[in-house]
Amino acid sequence: MTPPPSLRRTLLALAPLLAAAHARRADVRLVGEGTVSTPAYESAATVAPDGRTLYFAKRPPVGYFSVICVSRLVDGRWTEPEVAEFSGGAASDADPFLSPDGRRLYFASTRRADGAPRGDHDLWVVERTADGWGEPRPVGGTVNSPGDELHPTVDRAGTLYFASTRPGSRGVDLYRAAPTAAGHDAPVRLDSAINARPVDAHPAISPDGATLVFSSTGRADERLHDGMPYARGDLYVARREGDRWSAPRRLADGINSPAAESSPRFTPDGARLLFTSERGFAMLPFGRRVSYREHRRGVRGVENGQGNVYEVDARALAASP
């Protein structure tokens, strides 16, 4: 039954407040407001084991040239970021992920081995040395392909999970590659419980390898809200059951929103989940006429819908329906 126009207007006006209430119940927190999370687009935040160093990708509101940035926690606040020493060249670098021991940082890049840009993304890795980071190198084995390889994440055992459009994919699919002395074994496409839609991407494996969080677009249980004409992508969780994965469950409202959620990352202790969300002042219709001043304030604000970094207690994953 369709509600009358007056009730519909009231519900639309309350929608942002209800979404905020859901977020508070799930204890979703904005990370580094004004430094890490800004009016630009930030994503894929990953934390060092000591919890005091944060790497993330940053790109402008228009265009897709991305750099990897680093910020440090000093006196309870994240410092003004700097471009990481191995990023910021001619190629676009994205999707940083620190291994649980903090010794390796994986990322996706359009660079070639000679430093020039290429047409697709490959996975690269850089190792920590006594003097900082070493020289980046492509991930070994047959992980990289003529398609795009994106969104790397590894567990404590060194098993690599990533998204790819490589031959054999049905769009963007999720893969895993076991570690070997030479890098990684041949990638294996995850089963159909995970790869169920044309776009299943942004995997995050828990440090113990038992929990997988990823983004998916167009599943039957994805929420489509009034004013949102198409699916934006939500976060889902699955548990390892022997050699297979459980049926994925959509994470609760408050973690997911009417906007797009992506780029989840477990902290090295597995206690928190960082993720990117495009939620903002205009993620739902206001239900009333908006003044120019309100619109300008929203567009210039941190939560303007461009994408920010949020965190939530990982125990909230178990509370999802």
C-alpha positions as CSV (number, residue, x, y, z in Angstrom):
1,M,0.0,0.0,0.0
2,T,1.4,3.4,-1.0
3,P,1.5,5.9,1.8
4,P,-0.4,9.2,1.3
5,P,1.8,12.2,0.0
6,S,1.9,13.9,3.4
7,L,3.2,10.8,5.2
8,R,5.6,10.1,2.4
9,R,7.1,13.6,2.7
10,T,7.4,13.1,6.4
11,L,9.2,9.8,6.0
12,L,11.6,11.3,3.5
13,A,12.4,14.2,5.8
14,L,13.1,11.8,8.6
15,A,15.2,9.4,6.6
16,P,18.6,11.1,7.2
17,L,17.9,11.2,10.9
18,L,16.9,7.5,11.0
19,A,20.0,6.6,9.1
20,A,22.1,8.5,11.6
21,A,20.4,6.7,14.4
22,H,21.2,3.4,12.8
23,A,24.8,4.5,12.5
24,R,25.0,5.4,16.2
25,R,23.5,2.0,17.2
26,A,26.2,0.2,15.2
27,D,28.8,2.7,16.6
28,V,30.1,3.7,13.2
29,R,32.7,6.4,13.6
30,L,34.2,8.8,11.0
31,V,38.0,8.4,11.0
32,G,40.2,11.5,11.1
33,E,37.6,14.1,10.3
34,G,39.3,17.0,8.5
35,T,42.6,15.2,8.0
36,V,42.1,11.6,6.8
37,S,38.4,12.1,5.9
38,T,38.0,15.3,4.0
39,P,35.7,16.8,1.2
40,A,37.8,14.8,-1.3
41,Y,37.5,11.1,-1.9
42,E,39.3,8.8,0.6
43,S,39.2,5.0,0.6
44,A,40.9,1.7,1.5
45,A,42.3,2.7,4.9
46,T,44.7,0.2,6.5
47,V,46.3,0.4,9.9
48,A,49.7,-0.7,11.1
49,P,49.9,-3.3,14.0
50,D,50.7,-0.6,16.5
51,G,47.5,1.3,15.5
52,R,49.4,4.5,15.0
53,T,50.1,4.6,11.3
54,L,47.3,4.7,8.7
55,Y,47.7,4.3,4.9
56,F,44.8,5.1,2.5
57,A,44.1,6.1,-1.1
58,K,43.1,9.6,-2.0
59,R,41.8,10.9,-5.3
60,P,40.2,14.2,-6.5
61,P,36.4,14.7,-6.8
62,V,36.8,14.6,-10.6
63,G,39.1,12.0,-12.2
64,Y,40.5,8.8,-11.0
65,F,44.3,9.5,-10.5
66,S,44.9,8.1,-7.0
67,V,47.8,8.3,-4.6
68,I,48.5,6.4,-1.4
69,C,48.8,8.6,1.6
70,V,50.1,8.1,5.2
71,S,48.9,9.7,8.4
72,R,50.1,9.1,12.0
73,L,48.3,9.3,15.3
74,V,49.8,11.9,17.5
75,D,48.2,12.9,20.8
76,G,45.0,11.2,19.8
77,R,44.7,12.9,16.4
78,W,45.6,11.9,12.9
79,T,48.3,14.2,11.4
80,E,48.1,16.0,8.1
81,P,48.7,13.2,5.5
82,E,51.7,12.9,3.3
83,V,52.0,11.0,0.0
84,A,53.7,7.7,0.7
85,E,57.4,7.5,-0.4
86,F,56.6,4.8,-3.0
87,S,53.6,6.5,-4.5
88,G,52.7,9.8,-6.4
89,G,54.6,9.1,-9.6
90,A,53.2,8.9,-13.2
91,A,51.0,5.9,-12.4
92,S,47.8,5.7,-10.3
93,D,48.1,3.8,-7.0
94,A,45.1,2.6,-5.1
95,D,43.8,0.0,-2.6
96,P,46.7,-0.2,-0.1
97,F,46.7,-3.1,2.4
98,L,49.2,-3.7,5.2
99,S,49.8,-7.4,6.0
100,P,48.8,-8.2,9.6
101,D,52.5,-8.2,10.7
102,G,53.0,-4.8,9.0
103,R,56.0,-6.0,7.0
104,R,54.4,-5.7,3.6
105,L,52.1,-3.3,1.9
106,Y,50.1,-4.5,-1.1
107,F,48.4,-2.2,-3.5
108,A,46.9,-1.9,-7.0
109,S,48.7,0.2,-9.6
110,T,48.7,1.2,-13.3
111,R,52.5,1.3,-13.2
112,R,54.8,-0.9,-15.2
113,A,58.1,-2.4,-14.0
114,D,59.9,0.5,-15.7
115,G,57.7,3.1,-13.8
116,A,55.6,4.2,-16.7
117,P,51.7,3.9,-16.6
118,R,49.9,1.1,-18.2
119,G,46.2,0.5,-19.2
120,D,45.1,-1.9,-16.5
121,H,45.8,-2.4,-12.7
122,D,48.2,-5.0,-11.4
123,L,48.9,-5.9,-7.8
124,W,52.2,-4.7,-6.4
125,V,53.9,-5.2,-3.0
126,V,56.5,-3.2,-1.1
127,E,58.5,-4.5,1.9
128,R,59.6,-2.7,5.0
129,T,63.3,-2.3,5.5
130,A,65.4,-0.8,8.3
131,D,65.2,2.6,6.5
132,G,61.6,2.6,5.5
133,W,60.0,1.0,2.5
134,G,62.0,-0.8,-0.2
135,E,61.3,-0.7,-3.9
136,P,57.8,-1.9,-5.1
137,R,57.6,-5.0,-7.2
138,P,54.8,-6.8,-8.9
139,V,53.2,-9.6,-6.9
140,G,54.9,-12.9,-7.9
141,G,53.4,-15.9,-9.6
142,T,50.5,-15.7,-12.0
143,V,48.3,-13.3,-9.9
144,N,48.5,-10.5,-12.4
145,S,46.8,-10.9,-15.8
146,P,45.7,-8.9,-18.9
147,G,42.7,-7.8,-16.9
148,D,42.5,-5.6,-13.8
149,E,43.7,-6.9,-10.4
150,L,42.4,-4.8,-7.5
151,H,41.7,-4.7,-3.8
152,P,44.4,-7.0,-2.3
153,T,44.1,-8.4,1.2
154,V,46.0,-11.1,3.0
155,D,45.6,-13.2,6.2
156,R,48.3,-14.1,8.7
157,A,49.2,-17.2,6.7
158,G,49.9,-15.0,3.6
159,T,46.9,-16.1,1.5
160,L,46.1,-13.4,-0.9
161,Y,42.5,-12.4,-1.8
162,F,41.7,-9.9,-4.5
163,A,39.2,-8.8,-7.2
164,S,39.9,-9.3,-10.9
165,T,38.4,-9.0,-14.3
166,R,40.8,-11.7,-15.6
167,P,39.7,-14.2,-18.3
168,G,37.1,-16.5,-16.7
169,S,35.5,-13.8,-14.6
170,R,31.8,-12.9,-15.1
171,G,32.5,-9.3,-14.5
172,V,34.4,-8.4,-11.3
173,D,35.0,-11.6,-9.3
174,L,36.9,-12.5,-6.1
175,Y,39.9,-14.8,-6.1
176,R,42.4,-16.3,-3.6
177,A,46.0,-17.3,-4.1
178,A,48.0,-19.4,-1.6
179,P,51.5,-18.3,-0.8
180,T,54.6,-20.0,-2.3
181,A,58.3,-19.5,-2.1
182,A,58.1,-17.6,-5.5
183,G,55.2,-15.4,-4.5
184,H,51.7,-17.0,-4.9
185,D,50.1,-20.0,-6.4
186,A,47.7,-19.9,-9.3
187,P,44.6,-17.9,-8.3
188,V,41.4,-19.8,-7.6
189,R,38.0,-18.1,-8.2
190,L,35.9,-18.2,-5.0
191,D,32.7,-20.4,-5.2
192,S,29.4,-19.2,-6.5
193,A,28.1,-18.3,-3.0
194,I,30.5,-15.4,-3.1
195,N,30.7,-14.7,-6.8
196,A,27.0,-14.4,-7.4
197,R,26.7,-11.0,-9.2
198,P,28.4,-9.2,-12.0
199,V,30.3,-7.0,-9.4
200,D,31.7,-8.8,-6.3
201,A,34.7,-6.8,-5.2
202,H,36.6,-5.2,-2.4
203,P,37.4,-8.3,-0.3
204,A,38.7,-8.0,3.3
205,I,39.9,-11.3,4.9
206,S,40.2,-11.4,8.7
207,P,43.7,-12.0,10.0
208,D,42.7,-15.6,11.0
209,G,41.3,-16.3,7.6
210,A,37.9,-17.2,8.9
211,T,35.8,-14.2,7.9
212,L,35.4,-12.5,4.6
213,V,33.8,-9.1,4.1
214,F,33.3,-7.8,0.6
215,S,31.1,-5.4,-1.5
216,S,28.5,-6.6,-3.9
217,T,26.1,-4.8,-6.2
218,G,22.6,-6.0,-7.2
219,R,21.9,-8.8,-4.8
220,A,18.3,-9.6,-3.9
221,D,18.7,-8.3,-0.3
222,E,20.5,-5.0,-1.2
223,R,18.5,-2.1,0.0
224,L,17.1,0.3,-2.7
225,H,15.8,3.4,-1.1
226,D,13.4,6.0,-2.4
227,G,15.2,8.4,-4.6
228,M,17.9,5.9,-5.4
229,P,17.2,4.5,-8.9
230,Y,19.9,1.9,-9.0
231,A,22.0,-0.2,-6.6
232,R,25.1,1.4,-5.1
233,G,26.7,-1.6,-3.5
234,D,26.6,-2.9,0.1
235,L,29.0,-4.8,2.3
236,Y,28.4,-8.5,3.0
237,V,30.0,-11.0,5.4
238,A,30.6,-14.8,5.0
239,R,32.3,-17.3,7.3
240,R,34.6,-20.1,6.3
241,E,33.0,-23.5,6.6
242,G,35.7,-26.1,5.8
243,D,36.8,-25.6,2.2
244,R,33.8,-23.4,1.4
245,W,32.1,-20.2,2.4
246,S,28.7,-19.7,4.1
247,A,26.0,-17.8,2.3
248,P,26.9,-14.1,2.5
249,R,24.8,-11.9,4.8
250,R,24.3,-8.2,4.2
251,L,25.7,-6.1,7.0
252,A,23.2,-4.2,9.1
253,D,21.9,-0.7,8.3
254,G,24.2,1.8,9.9
255,I,27.2,0.0,8.5
256,N,25.5,-0.1,5.1
257,S,23.7,3.0,4.1
258,P,21.6,4.2,1.0
259,A,24.9,5.2,-0.5
260,A,27.8,3.0,-1.7
261,E,30.0,1.1,0.8
262,S,33.3,-0.4,-0.3
263,S,36.9,-1.1,0.6
264,P,36.6,-2.9,4.0
265,R,39.8,-3.6,5.9
266,F,40.2,-5.5,9.2
267,T,42.7,-4.1,11.7
268,P,45.7,-6.4,12.3
269,D,44.1,-7.6,15.6
270,G,40.8,-8.3,13.9
271,A,38.9,-6.1,16.4
272,R,37.7,-3.4,14.1
273,L,36.6,-3.0,10.5
274,L,37.5,0.1,8.5
275,F,35.5,0.8,5.3
276,T,34.6,3.5,2.8
277,S,31.2,5.0,2.5
278,E,29.8,7.7,0.2
279,R,27.1,8.6,2.7
280,G,26.5,12.2,3.1
281,F,24.2,15.1,3.5
282,A,22.3,14.4,0.2
283,M,22.2,10.6,0.3
284,L,18.4,10.7,0.5
285,P,15.9,13.3,-0.6
286,F,15.3,15.9,2.0
287,G,11.6,16.0,1.6
288,R,11.6,19.7,1.6
289,R,13.0,22.6,-0.4
290,V,16.7,23.1,0.3
291,S,18.3,26.6,0.4
292,Y,21.4,27.4,-1.5
293,R,23.3,28.0,1.7
294,E,22.4,24.6,3.0
295,H,23.4,23.0,-0.3
296,R,26.7,24.8,-0.4
297,R,27.5,23.9,3.2
298,G,26.8,20.3,2.5
299,V,28.9,20.2,-0.7
300,R,31.8,21.8,1.0
301,G,31.6,19.7,4.1
302,V,33.4,16.5,5.0
303,E,30.4,14.2,4.6
304,N,29.5,15.5,1.1
305,G,29.1,12.0,-0.4
306,Q,32.5,11.9,-2.1
307,G,33.7,9.0,0.1
308,N,35.2,8.9,3.6
309,V,36.7,6.4,6.0
310,Y,34.6,4.9,8.8
311,E,35.3,2.3,11.4
312,V,33.1,-0.1,13.4
313,D,33.7,-2.7,16.1
314,A,34.1,-6.1,14.3
315,R,31.6,-7.6,16.7
316,A,28.9,-5.7,14.9
317,L,29.4,-8.2,12.0
318,A,27.9,-11.0,14.1
319,A,24.9,-8.7,14.9
320,S,24.0,-8.3,11.2
321,P,20.7,-10.0,10.1
